[in-house]
Amino acid sequence: MKLKKPGQRIFKTALAVFLSFTFSHFRSPHALPFYSAIAAIICTKNDVTGSINIGLNRILGTFIGGFVGFLYLLFVKKNLTNEIENYFLLSVIMAFLIWIVSSMEKPNAISIMCIVLASVSINHAGENFGAIDFAVNRVLDTLVGVVIAILVNSLDFEILKFIKYEKEKDEK
């Protein structure tokens, strides 16, 4: 196996992840830097347009999933006594949301919407700081990662091009 030289996207992704971790860390005691980093990783693309498109879909899906998950915990989950009922109802709600978001012609928001809905309504239902705090922080942390990824991806790492040019010039 021959290792390739790392490209700009690798450096930009690493920088976006670091900045996302750091910003979320200082944003709030309830921030979850992990989610900011995920958004930064997914939204750092080969070009800024790709980052913006995936970022907007992530924000939309995260917002819908977080909001519906919060409503579910607030109004539905506390009235269920059986986990199988809970899973069935969540699956039906997911199917309905997939249909709605697909009808909105936003298929790239569907996966993250379902993941966030499941995350809020199942994994984080018993968090000490509450469902609304988790849902809001989940959306904000995703927004942090998306915005940072877009900003970092819009940087033109001219210094890397200059170093490569100088090295090639010296080798001749």
C-alpha positions as CSV (number, residue, x, y, z in Angstrom):
1,M,0.0,0.0,0.0
2,K,1.3,3.4,-1.0
3,L,0.2,6.3,1.1
4,K,-1.1,9.3,-0.7
5,K,-0.3,12.9,0.3
6,P,-3.1,14.3,2.4
7,G,-5.3,16.8,0.6
8,Q,-6.9,20.0,1.6
9,R,-10.2,18.3,2.6
10,I,-8.4,16.3,5.2
11,F,-6.9,19.4,6.8
12,K,-10.1,21.3,6.5
13,T,-12.1,18.4,8.1
14,A,-9.6,18.2,11.0
15,L,-9.8,22.0,11.5
16,A,-13.6,22.0,11.3
17,V,-13.8,19.2,13.9
18,F,-11.4,20.9,16.3
19,L,-13.2,24.2,16.0
20,S,-16.6,22.5,16.4
21,F,-15.5,20.6,19.5
22,T,-14.0,23.7,21.0
23,F,-16.9,26.1,20.2
24,S,-19.5,23.6,21.6
25,H,-17.4,23.0,24.7
26,F,-17.5,26.7,25.5
27,R,-21.1,27.3,24.2
28,S,-23.0,25.8,27.1
29,P,-22.6,23.2,29.9
30,H,-25.4,21.2,28.1
31,A,-23.7,21.4,24.7
32,L,-22.7,18.0,23.1
33,P,-19.5,18.6,21.1
34,F,-19.8,15.1,19.7
35,Y,-22.8,16.3,17.6
36,S,-21.0,19.4,16.4
37,A,-18.1,17.3,15.2
38,I,-20.4,14.8,13.4
39,A,-22.0,17.7,11.5
40,A,-18.6,19.2,10.7
41,I,-17.3,15.8,9.4
42,I,-20.4,15.2,7.2
43,C,-20.6,18.8,5.9
44,T,-17.0,19.2,4.9
45,K,-17.2,18.4,1.2
46,N,-15.0,19.0,-1.8
47,D,-16.6,22.4,-2.4
48,V,-18.5,25.1,-0.5
49,T,-21.7,24.5,-2.5
50,G,-21.7,20.8,-1.4
51,S,-21.1,21.9,2.2
52,I,-24.0,24.3,2.1
53,N,-26.4,21.8,0.5
54,I,-25.6,19.0,3.0
55,G,-25.5,21.5,5.8
56,L,-29.0,22.9,5.1
57,N,-30.4,19.3,4.9
58,R,-28.8,18.4,8.2
59,I,-30.2,21.5,9.9
60,L,-33.7,20.8,8.5
61,G,-33.6,17.1,9.4
62,T,-32.1,17.8,12.9
63,F,-34.7,20.5,13.6
64,I,-37.7,18.3,12.6
65,G,-36.4,15.2,14.4
66,G,-35.5,17.2,17.5
67,F,-38.8,19.1,17.6
68,V,-41.0,16.0,17.0
69,G,-38.9,14.0,19.5
70,F,-39.4,16.7,22.1
71,L,-43.2,16.7,21.4
72,Y,-43.2,12.9,21.6
73,L,-41.5,12.9,25.0
74,L,-43.7,15.7,26.3
75,F,-47.1,14.4,25.2
76,V,-46.9,10.7,24.3
77,K,-44.1,8.7,26.0
78,K,-45.2,9.4,29.5
79,N,-48.6,7.7,28.7
80,L,-47.0,4.5,27.4
81,T,-46.4,1.6,29.7
82,N,-44.9,-0.9,27.2
83,E,-41.6,-0.3,25.3
84,I,-42.9,-2.3,22.3
85,E,-45.8,0.2,22.0
86,N,-43.3,3.0,22.2
87,Y,-41.2,1.5,19.4
88,F,-44.2,0.8,17.3
89,L,-45.6,4.4,17.7
90,L,-42.1,5.9,17.0
91,S,-41.9,3.8,13.8
92,V,-45.3,5.0,12.6
93,I,-44.3,8.6,13.4
94,M,-41.1,8.1,11.5
95,A,-42.9,6.7,8.5
96,F,-45.2,9.7,8.5
97,L,-42.3,12.2,8.8
98,I,-40.4,10.4,6.0
99,W,-43.5,10.8,3.8
100,I,-43.8,14.5,4.7
101,V,-40.1,15.4,4.2
102,S,-40.0,13.3,1.0
103,S,-43.0,15.2,-0.3
104,M,-41.1,18.4,0.5
105,E,-38.5,17.1,-1.9
106,K,-35.8,17.0,0.8
107,P,-34.7,13.4,0.7
108,N,-31.2,14.2,2.0
109,A,-32.8,15.4,5.3
110,I,-34.6,12.2,6.0
111,S,-31.9,10.0,7.5
112,I,-30.7,12.6,10.0
113,M,-34.3,13.5,10.9
114,C,-35.0,9.8,11.8
115,I,-31.7,9.5,13.7
116,V,-32.4,12.6,15.8
117,L,-36.0,11.6,16.5
118,A,-34.8,8.2,17.8
119,S,-31.9,9.8,19.7
120,V,-34.2,12.4,21.5
121,S,-37.1,10.0,22.1
122,I,-35.3,6.8,23.1
123,N,-31.7,7.4,24.1
124,H,-32.0,10.7,25.9
125,A,-35.5,10.6,27.3
126,G,-34.2,10.4,30.9
127,E,-31.5,13.0,30.7
128,N,-31.3,15.2,33.8
129,F,-31.5,18.5,31.9
130,G,-34.8,17.5,30.2
131,A,-36.1,16.8,26.7
132,I,-36.4,20.3,25.6
133,D,-32.8,21.2,26.6
134,F,-31.5,18.1,24.8
135,A,-33.5,18.8,21.7
136,V,-32.5,22.5,21.6
137,N,-28.8,21.7,22.3
138,R,-28.9,18.9,19.6
139,V,-30.1,21.4,17.0
140,L,-27.6,24.1,18.2
141,D,-24.7,21.7,18.2
142,T,-25.5,20.6,14.7
143,L,-25.8,24.2,13.6
144,V,-22.4,24.9,15.1
145,G,-20.8,22.0,13.2
146,V,-22.5,23.0,9.9
147,V,-21.6,26.7,10.1
148,I,-18.0,25.9,11.0
149,A,-17.7,23.3,8.3
150,I,-19.0,25.8,5.7
151,L,-16.7,28.6,6.9
152,V,-13.6,26.3,7.0
153,N,-14.5,24.8,3.7
154,S,-14.7,28.3,2.2
155,L,-11.0,28.9,3.2
156,D,-8.6,28.7,0.4
157,F,-5.5,27.1,1.8
158,E,-3.2,29.1,-0.4
159,I,-0.3,28.3,1.9
160,L,-0.5,24.6,1.0
161,K,-0.4,25.5,-2.7
162,F,2.6,27.8,-2.1
163,I,4.5,25.1,-0.2
164,K,3.8,22.6,-2.9
165,Y,4.9,25.0,-5.6
166,E,8.1,25.9,-3.8
167,K,9.0,22.3,-3.2
168,E,8.4,21.4,-6.9
169,K,10.5,24.4,-7.9
170,D,13.3,23.3,-5.7
171,E,13.3,19.8,-7.0
172,K,13.8,21.0,-10.6
